[in-house]
Amino acid sequence: MSLFSRPAADPDAVEPLDLPAPPQVSTATFALG
Amino acid sequence: VKARVGYSGGTTFAPTYHRLGDHTETIQIDYDPSVISYGELIDVFFQNHTPTHPSHSVQYRSAIFYRTEDERRAAEEAIARIEAAVGHVYTALEPFRAFHLAEDYHQKYYFKQWIGRGQQAKGPSPQALRAAFCAWYGA
């Protein structure tokens, strides 16, 4: 297969970033005591 | 993740330190439950005061303001454990309604005390060190 028969790479394609999941946040409320 | 102090549990509109009404001084904590559980926070809460003594005022009473049934159960279980070990617990268990942020001069209190003393004396207290760490990280 010829190299030239491959579809051209999309120059606008966005590589998915391998980012860690954002931290979950819960909220707790206590008296200071 | 983050913590701030304020007033909760009462009905007084827009409470302030000098016009607290029927509110209680509280701490509100944003936390990641995959790092620390609500039950562990309750344990810290009970380690930092004496819930077996009745409070002298609404301002300083012992209270847990739960938001979900799971939190209510976790608090009830913790109270039952302590009562089985040391006797009656005076901690109120109430549904969370509102949190009114306290004035800025009450936030990061230990850290501000240390800064206010010119950071001298025998060095910062453990509370001031913890507060400095939290302030540095914007918590």
N, CA and C atoms of all chains as a GROMACS GRO file, in nm:
protein
  516
    1MET      N    1   0.085  -0.119   0.000
    1MET     CA    2   0.000   0.000   0.000
    1MET      C    3   0.089   0.124   0.000
    2SER      N    4   0.051   0.213  -0.088
    2SER     CA    5   0.130   0.335  -0.100
    2SER      C    6   0.107   0.427   0.019
    3LEU      N    7   0.210   0.490   0.060
    3LEU     CA    8   0.200   0.587   0.169
    3LEU      C    9   0.104   0.701   0.131
    4PHE      N   10   0.100   0.730   0.002
    4PHE     CA   11   0.021   0.846  -0.043
    4PHE      C   12  -0.128   0.817  -0.049
    5SER      N   13  -0.166   0.687  -0.033
    5SER     CA   14  -0.309   0.656  -0.037
    5SER      C   15  -0.376   0.675   0.100
    6ARG      N   16  -0.296   0.702   0.204
    6ARG     CA   17  -0.356   0.724   0.336
    6ARG      C   18  -0.427   0.859   0.341
    7PRO      N   19  -0.537   0.864   0.410
    7PRO     CA   20  -0.600   0.996   0.426
    7PRO      C   21  -0.507   1.087   0.504
    8ALA      N   22  -0.506   1.212   0.464
    8ALA     CA   23  -0.421   1.309   0.534
    8ALA      C   24  -0.469   1.327   0.678
    9ALA      N   25  -0.374   1.342   0.768
    9ALA     CA   26  -0.410   1.367   0.908
    9ALA      C   27  -0.483   1.501   0.919
   10ASP      N   28  -0.585   1.504   1.001
   10ASP     CA   29  -0.661   1.627   1.020
   10ASP      C   30  -0.578   1.724   1.104
   11PRO      N   31  -0.538   1.836   1.043
   11PRO     CA   32  -0.454   1.929   1.120
   11PRO      C   33  -0.528   1.991   1.238
   12ASP      N   34  -0.663   1.986   1.236
   12ASP     CA   35  -0.739   2.046   1.346
   12ASP      C   36  -0.776   1.944   1.454
   13ALA      N   37  -0.734   1.818   1.431
   13ALA     CA   38  -0.771   1.716   1.530
   13ALA      C   39  -0.706   1.749   1.665
   14VAL      N   40  -0.781   1.731   1.769
   14VAL     CA   41  -0.731   1.763   1.904
   14VAL      C   42  -0.696   1.633   1.974
   15GLU      N   43  -0.572   1.624   2.016
   15GLU     CA   44  -0.529   1.506   2.092
   15GLU      C   45  -0.598   1.507   2.229
   16PRO      N   46  -0.658   1.396   2.267
   16PRO     CA   47  -0.717   1.395   2.402
   16PRO      C   48  -0.607   1.409   2.508
   17LEU      N   49  -0.630   1.496   2.602
   17LEU     CA   50  -0.532   1.516   2.709
   17LEU      C   51  -0.552   1.411   2.817
   18ASP      N   52  -0.443   1.360   2.866
   18ASP     CA   53  -0.449   1.259   2.971
   18ASP      C   54  -0.440   1.328   3.107
   19LEU      N   55  -0.549   1.394   3.143
   19LEU     CA   56  -0.549   1.469   3.268
   19LEU      C   57  -0.610   1.385   3.380
   20PRO      N   58  -0.562   1.403   3.502
   20PRO     CA   59  -0.627   1.332   3.613
   20PRO      C   60  -0.768   1.384   3.634
   21ALA      N   61  -0.853   1.298   3.685
   21ALA     CA   62  -0.991   1.340   3.712
   21ALA      C   63  -0.991   1.452   3.815
   22PRO      N   64  -1.076   1.550   3.800
   22PRO     CA   65  -1.081   1.656   3.901
   22PRO      C   66  -1.126   1.598   4.034
   23PRO      N   67  -1.079   1.654   4.146
   23PRO     CA   68  -1.119   1.600   4.276
   23PRO      C   69  -1.269   1.618   4.298
   24GLN      N   70  -1.329   1.518   4.360
   24GLN     CA   71  -1.468   1.535   4.402
   24GLN      C   72  -1.467   1.629   4.522
   25VAL      N   73  -1.570   1.706   4.536
   25VAL     CA   74  -1.577   1.793   4.653
   25VAL      C   75  -1.712   1.775   4.721
   26SER      N   76  -1.707   1.740   4.848
   26SER     CA   77  -1.826   1.740   4.932
   26SER      C   78  -1.807   1.848   5.038
   27THR      N   79  -1.914   1.889   5.099
   27THR     CA   80  -1.905   1.994   5.200
   27THR      C   81  -1.966   1.945   5.331
   28ALA      N   82  -1.892   1.967   5.440
   28ALA     CA   83  -1.940   1.929   5.573
   28ALA      C   84  -1.942   2.052   5.661
   29THR      N   85  -2.039   2.058   5.751
   29THR     CA   86  -2.050   2.172   5.843
   29THR      C   87  -2.063   2.121   5.986
   30PHE      N   88  -1.971   2.168   6.071
   30PHE     CA   89  -1.971   2.130   6.212
   30PHE      C   90  -1.962   2.255   6.299
   31ALA      N   91  -2.017   2.245   6.420
   31ALA     CA   92  -1.994   2.352   6.516
   31ALA      C   93  -1.846   2.353   6.552
   32LEU      N   94  -1.796   2.471   6.586
   32LEU     CA   95  -1.656   2.479   6.628
   32LEU      C   96  -1.637   2.418   6.766
   33GLY      N   97  -1.746   2.410   6.842
   33GLY     CA   98  -1.741   2.344   6.973
   33GLY      C   99  -1.670   2.425   7.078
   34VAL      N  100  -1.007   2.015   5.154
   34VAL     CA  101  -0.959   2.098   5.045
   34VAL      C  102  -0.959   2.245   5.086
   35LYS      N  103  -1.073   2.290   5.141
   35LYS     CA  104  -1.083   2.428   5.186
   35LYS      C  105  -1.167   2.433   5.314
   36ALA      N  106  -1.143   2.534   5.395
   36ALA     CA  107  -1.221   2.548   5.517
   36ALA      C  108  -1.242   2.697   5.548
   37ARG      N  109  -1.357   2.727   5.606
   37ARG     CA  110  -1.384   2.864   5.649
   37ARG      C  111  -1.478   2.856   5.769
   38VAL      N  112  -1.479   2.962   5.847
   38VAL     CA  113  -1.566   2.965   5.965
   38VAL      C  114  -1.684   3.058   5.940
   39GLY      N  115  -1.792   3.029   6.011
   39GLY     CA  116  -1.912   3.110   5.994
   39GLY      C  117  -2.015   3.076   6.099
   40TYR      N  118  -2.140   3.102   6.066
   40TYR     CA  119  -2.250   3.086   6.161
   40TYR      C  120  -2.362   3.006   6.096
   41SER      N  121  -2.416   2.910   6.172
   41SER     CA  122  -2.522   2.823   6.119
   41SER      C  123  -2.622   2.789   6.229
   42GLY      N  124  -2.733   2.731   6.185
   42GLY     CA  125  -2.827   2.669   6.277
   42GLY      C  126  -2.933   2.760   6.335
   43GLY      N  127  -2.921   2.891   6.312
   43GLY     CA  128  -3.018   2.982   6.370
   43GLY      C  129  -3.111   3.041   6.268
   44THR      N  130  -3.190   3.138   6.313
   44THR     CA  131  -3.287   3.202   6.225
   44THR      C  132  -3.257   3.350   6.204
   45THR      N  133  -3.160   3.404   6.278
   45THR     CA  134  -3.128   3.547   6.267
   45THR      C  135  -3.079   3.579   6.126
   46PHE      N  136  -3.133   3.684   6.068
   46PHE     CA  137  -3.096   3.723   5.932
   46PHE      C  138  -2.957   3.787   5.932
   47ALA      N  139  -2.873   3.748   5.837
   47ALA     CA  140  -2.740   3.807   5.817
   47ALA      C  141  -2.664   3.823   5.949
   48PRO      N  142  -2.635   3.713   6.017
   48PRO     CA  143  -2.568   3.724   6.147
   48PRO      C  144  -2.424   3.774   6.133
   49THR      N  145  -2.379   3.842   6.236
   49THR     CA  146  -2.239   3.883   6.247
   49THR      C  147  -2.191   3.838   6.385
   50TYR      N  148  -2.059   3.851   6.411
   50TYR     CA  149  -2.005   3.806   6.539
   50TYR      C  150  -2.073   3.880   6.654
   51HIS      N  151  -2.102   4.007   6.636
   51HIS     CA  152  -2.161   4.086   6.743
   51HIS      C  153  -2.314   4.085   6.738
   52ARG      N  154  -2.371   4.023   6.638
   52ARG     CA  155  -2.517   4.009   6.631
   52ARG      C  156  -2.546   3.868   6.581
   53LEU      N  157  -2.508   3.773   6.667
   53LEU     CA  158  -2.511   3.632   6.628
   53LEU      C  159  -2.652   3.574   6.638
   54GLY      N  160  -2.734   3.633   6.727
   54GLY     CA  161  -2.869   3.581   6.746
   54GLY      C  162  -2.865   3.438   6.796
   55ASP      N  163  -2.942   3.350   6.731
   55ASP     CA  164  -2.951   3.210   6.774
   55ASP      C  165  -2.863   3.117   6.690
   56HIS      N  166  -2.762   3.176   6.624
   56HIS     CA  167  -2.671   3.093   6.544
   56HIS      C  168  -2.558   3.035   6.630
   57THR      N  169  -2.491   2.936   6.573
   57THR     CA  170  -2.377   2.871   6.636
   57THR      C  171  -2.253   2.893   6.550
   58GLU      N  172  -2.139   2.914   6.614
   58GLU     CA  173  -2.014   2.927   6.537
   58GLU      C  174  -1.981   2.791   6.473
   59THR      N  175  -1.955   2.793   6.344
   59THR     CA  176  -1.933   2.666   6.272
   59THR      C  177  -1.812   2.675   6.180
   60ILE      N  178  -1.767   2.557   6.140
   60ILE     CA  179  -1.665   2.548   6.036
   60ILE      C  180  -1.725   2.471   5.919
   61GLN      N  181  -1.701   2.519   5.799
   61GLN     CA  182  -1.747   2.450   5.680
   61GLN      C  183  -1.624   2.402   5.603
   62ILE      N  184  -1.625   2.276   5.568
   62ILE     CA  185  -1.509   2.212   5.506
   62ILE      C  186  -1.548   2.155   5.371
   63ASP      N  187  -1.477   2.197   5.267
   63ASP     CA  188  -1.488   2.130   5.136
   63ASP      C  189  -1.381   2.022   5.134
   64TYR      N  190  -1.419   1.899   5.107
   64TYR     CA  191  -1.323   1.790   5.112
   64TYR      C  192  -1.348   1.692   4.998
   65ASP      N  193  -1.246   1.612   4.969
   65ASP     CA  194  -1.257   1.510   4.865
   65ASP      C  195  -1.286   1.377   4.935
   66PRO      N  196  -1.406   1.323   4.918
   66PRO     CA  197  -1.441   1.199   4.990
   66PRO      C  198  -1.359   1.078   4.949
   67SER      N  199  -1.283   1.089   4.838
   67SER     CA  200  -1.196   0.977   4.803
   67SER      C  201  -1.066   0.983   4.882
   68VAL      N  202  -1.042   1.096   4.951
   68VAL     CA  203  -0.922   1.114   5.032
   68VAL      C  204  -0.955   1.099   5.181
   69ILE      N  205  -1.065   1.161   5.224
   69ILE     CA  206  -1.107   1.151   5.365
   69ILE      C  207  -1.259   1.138   5.366
   70SER      N  208  -1.307   1.050   5.453
   70SER     CA  209  -1.452   1.025   5.455
   70SER      C  210  -1.521   1.120   5.552
   71TYR      N  211  -1.651   1.130   5.537
   71TYR     CA  212  -1.730   1.212   5.630
   71TYR      C  213  -1.716   1.158   5.773
   72GLY      N  214  -1.712   1.024   5.784
   72GLY     CA  215  -1.696   0.964   5.916
   72GLY      C  216  -1.563   1.003   5.981
   73GLU      N  217  -1.456   1.012   5.900
   73GLU     CA  218  -1.326   1.053   5.955
   73GLU      C  219  -1.330   1.200   5.999
   74LEU      N  220  -1.403   1.283   5.924
   74LEU     CA  221  -1.418   1.423   5.965
   74LEU      C  222  -1.494   1.432   6.097
   75ILE      N  223  -1.595   1.347   6.113
   75ILE     CA  224  -1.669   1.345   6.240
   75ILE      C  225  -1.576   1.307   6.354
   76ASP      N  226  -1.487   1.210   6.329
   76ASP     CA  227  -1.392   1.171   6.434
   76ASP      C  228  -1.304   1.289   6.474
   77VAL      N  229  -1.256   1.366   6.374
   77VAL     CA  230  -1.174   1.484   6.404
   77VAL      C  231  -1.255   1.586   6.484
   78PHE      N  232  -1.380   1.604   6.444
   78PHE     CA  233  -1.470   1.696   6.514
   78PHE      C  234  -1.480   1.659   6.663
   79PHE      N  235  -1.499   1.530   6.690
   79PHE     CA  236  -1.515   1.488   6.830
   79PHE      C  237  -1.382   1.489   6.907
   80GLN      N  238  -1.269   1.479   6.834
   80GLN     CA  239  -1.139   1.484   6.903
   80GLN      C  240  -1.103   1.626   6.946
   81ASN      N  241  -1.171   1.725   6.890
   81ASN     CA  242  -1.132   1.862   6.914
   81ASN      C  243  -1.220   1.937   7.014
   82HIS      N  244  -1.313   1.870   7.076
   82HIS     CA  245  -1.388   1.934   7.184
   82HIS      C  246  -1.442   1.824   7.276
   83THR      N  247  -1.511   1.866   7.381
   83THR     CA  248  -1.562   1.770   7.478
   83THR      C  249  -1.715   1.764   7.465
   84PRO      N  250  -1.767   1.671   7.387
   84PRO     CA  251  -1.911   1.669   7.362
   84PRO      C  252  -1.994   1.619   7.479
   85THR      N  253  -1.926   1.567   7.583
   85THR     CA  254  -1.999   1.514   7.698
   85THR      C  255  -2.030   1.621   7.801
   86HIS      N  256  -1.988   1.745   7.775
   86HIS     CA  257  -2.022   1.857   7.863
   86HIS      C  258  -2.126   1.943   7.794
   87PRO      N  259  -2.234   1.980   7.865
   87PRO     CA  260  -2.333   2.068   7.801
   87PRO      C  261  -2.272   2.205   7.775
   88SER      N  262  -2.309   2.267   7.664
   88SER     CA  263  -2.253   2.400   7.634
   88SER      C  264  -2.329   2.506   7.712
   89HIS      N  265  -2.261   2.618   7.736
   89HIS     CA  266  -2.323   2.726   7.813
   89HIS      C  267  -2.400   2.822   7.725
   90SER      N  268  -2.383   2.811   7.594
   90SER     CA  269  -2.451   2.905   7.506
   90SER      C  270  -2.474   2.841   7.370
   91VAL      N  271  -2.571   2.894   7.299
   91VAL     CA  272  -2.597   2.847   7.162
   91VAL      C  273  -2.476   2.875   7.074
   92GLN      N  274  -2.407   2.987   7.101
   92GLN     CA  275  -2.292   3.027   7.020
   92GLN      C  276  -2.186   2.917   7.014
   93TYR      N  277  -2.164   2.852   7.130
   93TYR     CA  278  -2.056   2.754   7.137
   93TYR      C  279  -2.104   2.612   7.156
   94ARG      N  280  -2.229   2.583   7.122
   94ARG     CA  281  -2.279   2.447   7.144
   94ARG      C  282  -2.211   2.350   7.046
   95SER      N  283  -2.223   2.222   7.077
   95SER     CA  284  -2.168   2.118   6.990
   95SER      C  285  -2.278   2.074   6.894
   96ALA      N  286  -2.250   2.076   6.764
   96ALA     CA  287  -2.354   2.041   6.667
   96ALA      C  288  -2.294   1.990   6.537
   97ILE      N  289  -2.365   1.898   6.475
   97ILE     CA  290  -2.331   1.848   6.342
   97ILE      C  291  -2.449   1.879   6.251
   98PHE      N  292  -2.421   1.944   6.138
   98PHE     CA  293  -2.528   1.980   6.045
   98PHE      C  294  -2.516   1.889   5.922
   99TYR      N  295  -2.598   1.785   5.919
   99TYR     CA  296  -2.587   1.687   5.810
   99TYR      C  297  -2.666   1.734   5.688
  100ARG      N  298  -2.620   1.685   5.570
  100ARG     CA  299  -2.687   1.722   5.444
  100ARG      C  300  -2.759   1.604   5.381
  101THR      N  301  -2.720   1.483   5.415
  101THR     CA  302  -2.781   1.365   5.353
  101THR      C  303  -2.814   1.264   5.463
  102GLU      N  304  -2.895   1.164   5.427
  102GLU     CA  305  -2.928   1.059   5.523
  102GLU      C  306  -2.804   0.978   5.559
  103ASP      N  307  -2.713   0.959   5.462
  103ASP     CA  308  -2.589   0.887   5.492
  103ASP      C  309  -2.508   0.963   5.597
  104GLU      N  310  -2.503   1.096   5.584
  104GLU     CA  311  -2.428   1.175   5.683
  104GLU      C  312  -2.497   1.167   5.820
  105ARG      N  313  -2.630   1.170   5.819
  105ARG     CA  314  -2.703   1.162   5.947
  105ARG      C  315  -2.672   1.028   6.015
  106ARG      N  316  -2.673   0.920   5.937
  106ARG     CA  317  -2.645   0.788   5.994
  106ARG      C  318  -2.502   0.781   6.047
  107ALA      N  319  -2.407   0.836   5.970
  107ALA     CA  320  -2.267   0.834   6.014
  107ALA      C  321  -2.251   0.909   6.146
  108ALA      N  322  -2.321   1.023   6.158
  108ALA     CA  323  -2.312   1.101   6.281
  108ALA      C  324  -2.377   1.027   6.397
  109GLU      N  325  -2.493   0.965   6.372
  109GLU     CA  326  -2.561   0.890   6.477
  109GLU      C  327  -2.474   0.775   6.526
  110GLU      N  328  -2.408   0.708   6.433
  110GLU     CA  329  -2.322   0.595   6.471
  110GLU      C  330  -2.205   0.644   6.557
  111ALA      N  331  -2.147   0.758   6.517
  111ALA     CA  332  -2.033   0.812   6.594
  111ALA      C  333  -2.078   0.850   6.734
  112ILE      N  334  -2.195   0.915   6.743
  112ILE     CA  335  -2.246   0.956   6.875
  112ILE      C  336  -2.274   0.833   6.961
  113ALA      N  337  -2.332   0.729   6.899
  113ALA     CA  338  -2.361   0.607   6.975
  113ALA      C  339  -2.233   0.542   7.026
  114ARG      N  340  -2.127   0.544   6.943
  114ARG     CA  341  -1.998   0.486   6.986
  114ARG      C  342  -1.943   0.561   7.106
  115ILE      N  343  -1.948   0.694   7.100
  115ILE     CA  344  -1.891   0.774   7.209
  115ILE      C  345  -1.975   0.757   7.336
  116GLU      N  346  -2.108   0.754   7.318
  116GLU     CA  347  -2.194   0.739   7.435
  116GLU      C  348  -2.172   0.604   7.504
  117ALA      N  349  -2.148   0.501   7.421
  117ALA     CA  350  -2.122   0.369   7.479
  117ALA      C  351  -1.991   0.369   7.557
  118ALA      N  352  -1.897   0.455   7.515
  118ALA     CA  353  -1.765   0.455   7.578
  118ALA      C  354  -1.757   0.550   7.698
  119VAL      N  355  -1.814   0.670   7.685
  119VAL     CA  356  -1.789   0.770   7.790
  119VAL      C  357  -1.915   0.838   7.844
  120GLY      N  358  -2.032   0.802   7.795
  120GLY     CA  359  -2.154   0.860   7.850
  120GLY      C  360  -2.224   0.956   7.755
  121HIS      N  361  -2.320   1.029   7.811
  121HIS     CA  362  -2.410   1.109   7.728
  121HIS      C  363  -2.335   1.214   7.646
  122VAL      N  364  -2.374   1.225   7.520
  122VAL     CA  365  -2.317   1.324   7.429
  122VAL      C  366  -2.421   1.433   7.405
  123TYR      N  367  -2.380   1.559   7.421
  123TYR     CA  368  -2.471   1.672   7.407
  123TYR      C  369  -2.474   1.729   7.265
  124THR      N  370  -2.404   1.665   7.174
  124THR     CA  371  -2.396   1.716   7.036
  124THR      C  372  -2.533   1.712   6.968
  125ALA      N  373  -2.575   1.828   6.916
  125ALA     CA  374  -2.701   1.834   6.842
  125ALA      C  375  -2.678   1.783   6.700
  126LEU      N  376  -2.775   1.711   6.649
  126LEU     CA  377  -2.767   1.659   6.512
  126LEU      C  378  -2.884   1.719   6.435
  127GLU      N  379  -2.853   1.811   6.345
  127GLU     CA  380  -2.959   1.887   6.278
  127GLU      C  381  -2.936   1.890   6.127
  128PRO      N  382  -3.044   1.897   6.050
  128PRO     CA  383  -3.026   1.912   5.904
  128PRO      C  384  -2.963   2.048   5.873
  129PHE      N  385  -2.871   2.049   5.777
  129PHE     CA  386  -2.806   2.173   5.738
  129PHE      C  387  -2.908   2.263   5.667
  130ARG      N  388  -2.912   2.389   5.706
  130ARG     CA  389  -3.001   2.485   5.638
  130ARG      C  390  -2.920   2.594   5.568
  131ALA      N  391  -2.828   2.656   5.641
  131ALA     CA  392  -2.754   2.767   5.580
  131ALA      C  393  -2.622   2.786   5.653
  132PHE      N  394  -2.527   2.844   5.582
  132PHE     CA  395  -2.397   2.881   5.640
  132PHE      C  396  -2.373   3.026   5.606
  133HIS      N  397  -2.352   3.107   5.708
  133HIS     CA  398  -2.323   3.249   5.688
  133HIS      C  399  -2.174   3.271   5.716
  134LEU      N  400  -2.101   3.311   5.614
  134LEU     CA  401  -1.956   3.329   5.627
  134LEU      C  402  -1.925   3.434   5.733
  135ALA      N  403  -1.833   3.402   5.823
  135ALA     CA  404  -1.793   3.497   5.927
  135ALA      C  405  -1.707   3.608   5.867
  136GLU      N  406  -1.693   3.715   5.942
  136GLU     CA  407  -1.614   3.829   5.898
  136GLU      C  408  -1.470   3.784   5.869
  137ASP      N  409  -1.404   3.856   5.781
  137ASP     CA  410  -1.271   3.816   5.735
  137ASP      C  411  -1.171   3.803   5.849
  138TYR      N  412  -1.185   3.887   5.954
  138TYR     CA  413  -1.084   3.880   6.061
  138TYR      C  414  -1.096   3.754   6.144
  139HIS      N  415  -1.203   3.675   6.124
  139HIS     CA  416  -1.214   3.545   6.193
  139HIS      C  417  -1.155   3.431   6.110
  140GLN      N  418  -1.132   3.453   5.981
  140GLN     CA  419  -1.081   3.345   5.896
  140GLN      C  420  -0.929   3.329   5.917
  141LYS      N  421  -0.882   3.206   5.912
  141LYS     CA  422  -0.738   3.176   5.929
  141LYS      C  423  -0.686   3.243   6.057
  142TYR      N  424  -0.763   3.226   6.165
  142TYR     CA  425  -0.738   3.300   6.288
  142TYR      C  426  -0.599   3.272   6.347
  143TYR      N  427  -0.562   3.144   6.358
  143TYR     CA  428  -0.432   3.110   6.418
  143TYR      C  429  -0.317   3.166   6.334
  144PHE      N  430  -0.334   3.159   6.203
  144PHE     CA  431  -0.230   3.211   6.113
  144PHE      C  432  -0.215   3.362   6.133
  145LYS      N  433  -0.327   3.431   6.142
  145LYS     CA  434  -0.320   3.577   6.159
  145LYS      C  435  -0.263   3.614   6.295
  146GLN      N  436  -0.294   3.535   6.397
  146GLN     CA  437  -0.236   3.561   6.529
  146GLN      C  438  -0.084   3.553   6.524
  147TRP      N  439  -0.035   3.450   6.455
  147TRP     CA  440   0.110   3.429   6.447
  147TRP      C  441   0.175   3.545   6.371
  148ILE      N  442   0.114   3.582   6.255
  148ILE     CA  443   0.166   3.694   6.179
  148ILE      C  444   0.162   3.821   6.264
  149GLY      N  445   0.053   3.838   6.338
  149GLY     CA  446   0.035   3.958   6.419
  149GLY      C  447   0.139   3.971   6.529
  150ARG      N  448   0.193   3.858   6.575
  150ARG     CA  449   0.296   3.862   6.680
  150ARG      C  450   0.435   3.880   6.620
  151GLY      N  451   0.443   3.902   6.490
  151GLY     CA  452   0.573   3.921   6.426
  151GLY      C  453   0.650   3.791   6.412
  152GLN      N  454   0.582   3.679   6.422
  152GLN     CA  455   0.640   3.546   6.400
  152GLN      C  456   0.758   3.519   6.494
  153GLN      N  457   0.758   3.587   6.612
  153GLN     CA  458   0.873   3.571   6.700
  153GLN      C  459   0.844   3.466   6.808
  154ALA      N  460   0.884   3.495   6.926
  154ALA     CA  461   0.866   3.407   7.042
  154ALA      C  462   0.930   3.272   7.016
  155LYS      N  463   0.861   3.166   7.051
  155LYS     CA  464   0.921   3.033   7.040
  155LYS      C  465   0.884   2.966   6.908
  156GLY      N  466   0.852   3.046   6.810
  156GLY     CA  467   0.811   2.988   6.682
  156GLY      C  468   0.661   2.967   6.680
  157PRO      N  469   0.609   2.934   6.564
  157PRO     CA  470   0.465   2.919   6.552
  157PRO      C  471   0.414   2.796   6.626
  158SER      N  472   0.291   2.806   6.674
  158SER     CA  473   0.227   2.691   6.736
  158SER      C  474   0.190   2.591   6.626
  159PRO      N  475   0.161   2.466   6.664
  159PRO     CA  476   0.118   2.370   6.563
  159PRO      C  477  -0.005   2.420   6.486
  160GLN      N  478  -0.096   2.488   6.559
  160GLN     CA  479  -0.215   2.540   6.490
  160GLN      C  480  -0.176   2.643   6.386
  161ALA      N  481  -0.078   2.731   6.422
  161ALA     CA  482  -0.035   2.834   6.328
  161ALA      C  483   0.035   2.772   6.207
  162LEU      N  484   0.112   2.667   6.232
  162LEU     CA  485   0.180   2.600   6.120
  162LEU      C  486   0.078   2.539   6.025
  163ARG      N  487  -0.022   2.473   6.083
  163ARG     CA  488  -0.125   2.414   5.997
  163ARG      C  489  -0.198   2.523   5.920
  164ALA      N  490  -0.229   2.634   5.990
  164ALA     CA  491  -0.301   2.743   5.924
  164ALA      C  492  -0.216   2.805   5.813
  165ALA      N  493  -0.083   2.817   5.839
  165ALA     CA  494   0.006   2.874   5.738
  165ALA      C  495   0.010   2.784   5.615
  166PHE      N  496   0.016   2.654   5.638
  166PHE     CA  497   0.016   2.557   5.528
  166PHE      C  498  -0.112   2.573   5.446
  167CYS      N  499  -0.226   2.582   5.515
  167CYS     CA  500  -0.354   2.593   5.443
  167CYS      C  501  -0.361   2.726   5.368
  168ALA      N  502  -0.314   2.833   5.432
  168ALA     CA  503  -0.320   2.964   5.367
  168ALA      C  504  -0.232   2.966   5.242
  169TRP      N  505  -0.116   2.901   5.250
  169TRP     CA  506  -0.023   2.895   5.137
  169TRP      C  507  -0.090   2.827   5.018
  170TYR      N  508  -0.166   2.722   5.046
  170TYR     CA  509  -0.231   2.647   4.939
  170TYR      C  510  -0.372   2.697   4.910
  171GLY      N  511  -0.405   2.813   4.965
  171GLY     CA  512  -0.534   2.872   4.935
  171GLY      C  513  -0.652   2.800   4.992
  172ALA      N  514  -0.626   2.718   5.093
  172ALA     CA  515  -0.735   2.640   5.152
  172ALA      C  516  -0.804   2.719   5.261
   0.00000   0.00000   0.00000
